[in-house]
């Protein structure tokens, strides 16, 4: 078993405390819409955290949410209020997925795990009461990277493809050291974020050279035409903004239906840490996008 660095143990303990005491930036999120659903032994996971929309009488589509945390921190529970919101805003079921963390499970374990869950939902959606033909995936920070990578891997496997992808201020180029992404325009604290990002990447990648692989760095993929309609959210002050912008440009050039929203004056993690106005606007944007891609086809 991989020995866990003491520094990472402390980071995880601190992150867990913050999640326990965190306050949602969204007012009036529904309650009583979440459940844990146990699955059969042949499923890729033993259980799923599921959020159901209120007032939906037809069979809904499903969105798989992937939390942030640099591939090494976090758990689905930290996104609980936002998943509740998205379920109602998009009229879909939300699966809030806990994926395996590095360094115990280094790259590409999480990518394969997410891809396996997406494939299972496509063929076993009735277990959750969802339409497996309408599956979308997305995530925040590292979760956005994993969502894009899982779509690439799923297409490579030749299985059913998601109908939509959300990439929220994600690291999309792990081949380039974070310190090289710093510019004079970045505010104080960006250098510290770059240092933390470098440690996260080192824990995630068993070999730094593998950062050039497309499943680690979706921005570098040769063929993006296989990706579904995509929403890319970037924070203008974020160290990762440029690669999010470049990803949106490459998607458009590849003919992928792309919505790209850059939020000025905000930094990495703003959808969870604020400012409130911009965070709420981003969540409503995500909800509207998902409502569109997960809508049932006209009969």
Buried (B, 14 or more C-beta within 10 A) or exposed (E): EEEBBEEBEEBBEEBBEEBEEBEBBBEEBBEEBBEEEEBEEEBBBEEBBBBBBEEBEEBBBBBBBBBBBBBBBBBBBBBBBBBBBBBBBBBBBBBBBBBEBBBBBBBBBBBBBBBBBBBBBBEBBEBBEBBBEBBBBBBBBBBBBBBBBBBBBBBEEEBBBBBBBBBBBBBBBBBBBBEEBBEEEBEEEBEEBBEEBBBBBBBBBBEEEBBEBBBBBBBBBEEBEBBBBBBBBBBBBBBBBBBBBBBBEBBBEBEBBBBBBBBEEBBBBBBBBBBEEBBBBBBEBBBEBBBBBBBEEEE
